[in-house]
Amino acid sequence: MAKKKQQRTTNEFELPKDKAVTLADQLGGDVLAKLKAAKQEMVADEKAKEEERLAKAAFERKQREKNMSFEELLNQYGDKGSKF
């Protein structure tokens, strides 16, 4: 019986590790620029949404305090205010 030759498991087209191709190298320059612009736009949108959420929360807090009765304000702040 003849022995079977072992097949190589390594790919003949692999590049050395120091010359590996990255995703940025594979993408075209304009595609990469579009992706970076989209990322910046998304970050700016998220920042604007967060600022809007904080402003809305502050406004609602002021409105709740504005609509509190004197008793509720006194219970909340107590003796923290000045006497004069």
C-alpha positions as CSV (number, residue, x, y, z in Angstrom):
1,M,0.0,0.0,0.0
2,A,1.1,3.4,-0.9
3,K,1.4,6.1,1.8
4,K,-0.7,9.3,1.2
5,K,1.2,12.5,1.1
6,Q,0.3,15.0,3.9
7,Q,-1.4,18.1,2.6
8,R,-0.1,21.4,3.8
9,T,-2.5,23.4,5.9
10,T,-0.9,26.7,5.4
11,N,-2.0,29.0,2.6
12,E,0.7,29.7,0.0
13,F,-0.7,33.2,-0.5
14,E,-0.3,34.4,3.1
15,L,1.8,37.5,3.7
16,P,4.3,37.8,6.4
17,K,2.9,39.2,9.6
18,D,4.9,42.5,9.3
19,K,3.3,43.1,5.8
20,A,-0.3,42.1,6.6
21,V,-2.9,44.0,4.8
22,T,-5.3,45.9,7.0
23,L,-8.9,46.9,6.3
24,A,-7.9,50.5,5.8
25,D,-5.4,49.3,3.1
26,Q,-8.1,47.3,1.3
27,L,-10.7,50.1,1.3
28,G,-10.3,52.9,-1.2
29,G,-9.3,56.3,0.1
30,D,-12.6,58.0,-0.6
31,V,-14.6,55.1,1.0
32,L,-12.4,55.4,4.1
33,A,-13.0,59.2,4.2
34,K,-16.7,58.7,3.9
35,L,-16.7,56.2,6.8
36,K,-14.7,58.6,9.0
37,A,-17.1,61.5,8.1
38,A,-20.1,59.3,9.0
39,K,-18.5,58.4,12.3
40,Q,-17.9,62.1,13.1
41,E,-21.5,62.9,12.2
42,M,-22.8,60.1,14.4
43,V,-20.6,61.3,17.4
44,A,-21.9,64.9,16.9
45,D,-25.5,63.7,16.8
46,E,-25.0,61.7,20.0
47,K,-23.5,64.7,21.7
48,A,-26.3,66.9,20.7
49,K,-28.9,64.4,21.9
50,E,-27.2,64.1,25.2
51,E,-27.1,67.9,25.7
52,E,-30.7,68.1,24.7
53,R,-31.6,65.4,27.2
54,L,-29.7,67.2,30.0
55,A,-31.4,70.5,29.2
56,K,-34.8,68.9,29.2
57,A,-34.2,67.2,32.5
58,A,-33.1,70.5,34.1
59,F,-36.2,72.3,32.7
60,E,-38.5,69.6,34.1
61,R,-36.8,69.8,37.5
62,K,-37.3,73.6,37.6
63,Q,-40.9,73.2,36.6
64,R,-41.5,70.6,39.3
65,E,-39.9,72.9,41.9
66,K,-41.9,75.8,40.6
67,N,-45.2,73.9,41.1
68,M,-44.3,72.7,44.6
69,S,-46.3,74.0,47.5
70,F,-44.6,76.0,50.3
71,E,-44.8,72.9,52.6
72,E,-43.1,70.7,50.1
73,L,-40.3,73.3,49.6
74,L,-39.9,73.6,53.4
75,N,-39.7,69.9,53.8
76,Q,-37.1,69.6,50.9
77,Y,-34.9,72.5,51.9
78,G,-35.6,72.8,55.6
79,D,-33.2,75.0,57.5
80,K,-30.7,75.2,54.7
81,G,-31.7,78.8,53.7
82,S,-30.5,81.9,55.4
83,K,-32.5,83.4,58.2
84,F,-32.5,86.9,56.7
